Amino acid sequence: MNTGTLYLIPTPLGGDRLEAILPADTLVLARRLTYFIVEAPKTARAHLKLFGTAHELRSLSMQELNEHTKSDDLEGLLAPLFAGNDVGLMSEAGCPGVADPGANLVRLAHARGIRVAPLVGPSSILLALMASGASGQQFRFNGYLPAQDPARSEAIRRLEADSHKLKQAEIFIETPYRNPALFATLLASARPSTLLTLACDITLPSEFIRSQTIAQWKKTAPPDINKRPTVFVLFAS
């Protein structure tokens, strides 16, 4: 049986500067597809309109896959692929399958013998690590830290200890409106010599990336990261 290919289509992290973010080959392929698995249809249609899809937006087939999707429902999402259609998997922003519920579908696709093809595009996690100066040999993405103290402070100290012991970068994110609170807790909890990178609005004209020790951060004015997507990188060498 000939099955389609599951294409993992990256999307912009924000803005509309496609020529600086997505390669032409990625856009060409995305424009021809008519079947998609997406986190949110409204956002996906906006991205595809920006890409310049060759099809009417309302004619596109879109199935939802998000944090609420049950594992029992994943098999049904593969039906167009078993019918021989190529399908695009798209996340809200960035690379599908990386810190994204699409990873579960990708794993099932491999198990069912479906070809999986990742396309080139931006990953805020990797871009932040590249720009941090922290170890790129060993690193860990931790998702969200606890939102409240003392659990948040304890988590930071644990990550810092792991970073020092394993010589690895610790990467995490926060809900944008809680960024300033997390930053304040980092300054209060981490050691002065620990390196902290803030990578904000990555790939946007307003991009802000700075890597300093905790001691240096304490001597500078607090950065404007409120309500702006930010990736945090901690490295205790």
Secondary structure, DSSP 8 states (H G I E B T S, - for coil): ----EEEEE-B-SSSS-GGGTS-HHHHHHHHH--EEEES-HHHHHHHHHHHT-SS-GGGSEEEE-STT--GGGHHHHTHHHHTT--EEEE-SSB-TTSSSTHHHHHHHHHHTT-EEEE-----HHHHHHHHH-S-SSSEEEEEE--SSTTHHHHHHHHHHHHHHHHT-EEEEE--GGGHHHHHHHHHHHS-TT-EEEEEESTTSTT-EEEEEEHHHHHTS-----TTS-EEEEEE--
